[in-house]
């Protein structure tokens, strides 16, 4: 039987396209301008932070964030997960920082708190925590220890818009947090990302780093005047404070974001309910279902074999393929990043026996599409098909 379940249905609705059409009728400026600033303000209000900076992707948000850390203090270690997107790790390395990997907690797929704390050294600058596929990776112990030891928390919330810890949205805890509005995520601006913070210094740096490092992009007039006085030989509109990037987004992307944001909470409720139905109906003897779903807002259904059975795994793959169920093997980011050729070139070979949980999900884990328009009947049909595999 064909279930016909894609990873994502079109995340850009007709109402979003109409918003763009209405906007461009007046022949407005299309590069980063008023709508981008409005979207940043609305996003900050929704998230519960002071400042947000709209960039052209979640990967750019990662790169910009680590460039800021490197600018504030040279060198050091950043604790990172092996189950994440490539840009989290590459951004650390390219900023001249040293990635330190720890294994994941099977109930959240995020870095294990105890393993994070065991990996802290005098050189630890930050913990770059990915909230994987909509799960919360925070704990009271982690937050209190990082605060006591003055180690920065950086949150990657690219797959977890609206997920919470103790009723407060993920992305509002970190010194800096990063979001992605890629096509298939909880909401989309086609391509796009956001850097969020409560620190005004970081905000000003992020604005400048986003636009070639130009001082004129700052909103702090005192800061801009200081640069003008210190660099009187330069034109005020062309003072480059940092070795920045062009990570600006466009007004059209911001218009789509402004159109989608009012629907985000309602769509997230549907995603949460979908995942609950999936876990309730899935055979817990064959598949892992003991996830910690408190506060989660899942981007995808996580399918993880209860036992590392290669033959059973191949039967699962064959059944999903035959039913036209789209999936990604290894769950987030293609699985264990420590097995990727780019990382072996950057840091060399790593003893994979130190990472048994992420290596298990690399071979025996999948994610399957979960989106607001998904019918409950398809979830039931999917579980019935998976449960029938022997």
Secondary structure, DSSP 8 states (H G I E B T S, - for coil): ----B-S----S-HHHHHHHHHHHTT----BSSHHHHHHHHHHHHHHT-SEEEEES-HHHHHHHHHHHHHHHS---EEEEESSS-HHHHHHHHHTT-EEEEE-B-TTTSSB-HHHHHHH--TTEEEEEEE-GGG-----HHHHHHHHHTT-EEEEE-TT-TT-EETTEETTSSSSEEEEE--TTSSS--SS-EEEEES-HHHHHHHHHHHBTTBGGG---HHHHHHHHHHTTTS-GGG-B-S---B-B-BHHHHHHHHHHHHHHHHHHHHHHHHHHHHHHHS-TTTB------TT---SEEEEEBSS--HHHHHHHHHHHHHTTB-EEETSGGGS-GGGSHHHHHHH----GGG-HHHHHHHHHEEEEE--TT--HHHHHHHHHHHHT--
